[in-house]
C-alpha cells in the first residue's frame, strides 16, 4: 500500500473503499493508480471483502 498521500508514482491518487463482509465495517485506503489496480485484484479474490468504491482524487492546484 502507498503512504497516505498515495505519492508513489506520477499517476495521481485514488481512494479505495472496502467493506468487511462479516462486520460491515468500511475501510478507506489511498493508493496511486498503479497500486490501486493490484489492490483491487487482491480484494476481488478475498472472500471477506467487498469493493464499495474506487475514486480518483483530484488535488486542487495552489491558487
N, C-alpha and C positions, 0 to 999 in steps of 0.2 A: 504494500500500500504506500502511496505517496505521503509526504508530510501533509499537514492540514491545508497548506496553501495549494497543494497539487502541482507545484512548480518543479516537476522532474523532467519536463520537456517543453518545447515551444508550441504544443498543441492546444493550449488552453486548459481550463479547469472544469471538471464535471462533478456533479453531485449525484451519488447513487443512494437510493433509499431501499433498504431491505426490511422484510418483516419475518420475525421468527414465527414459524407455523404453530409451535406449541403455546407460546406465551402471548403472541400478538404484538409484542413489543417491536417498534420500528427502530432501525439503526441507520444513521446517516454517515456515509463515507465520502471522502473527497479524493479524486484521482485525476491524473492527466488523461487525455483521451486514449493514449496508448495503453495505460494500465487499466482503464475502465473496461476495455474490451476483454482483457484477461479476467478481470474480477467478475464481470457478467457471466462469462463462460463457467467460472468456478461456481458461482451462485446457482446457475441453472442446473448444475449437477448435484447440488446439495439438497437432500430431501427435507432438511429442516428450515430452508429459507425460500421466501417468495420475493421476487423483484417487484417493487412497488413503482419506482420511477427512476429514470436516469435523465438528467438535465445538464446542458452546458451552461455554465455560469459566465455571464458577461461582466467583465470588470470595467468599471467606469474609468474613463481617462481623466487624468488630472486637469482641472479647469483653471 
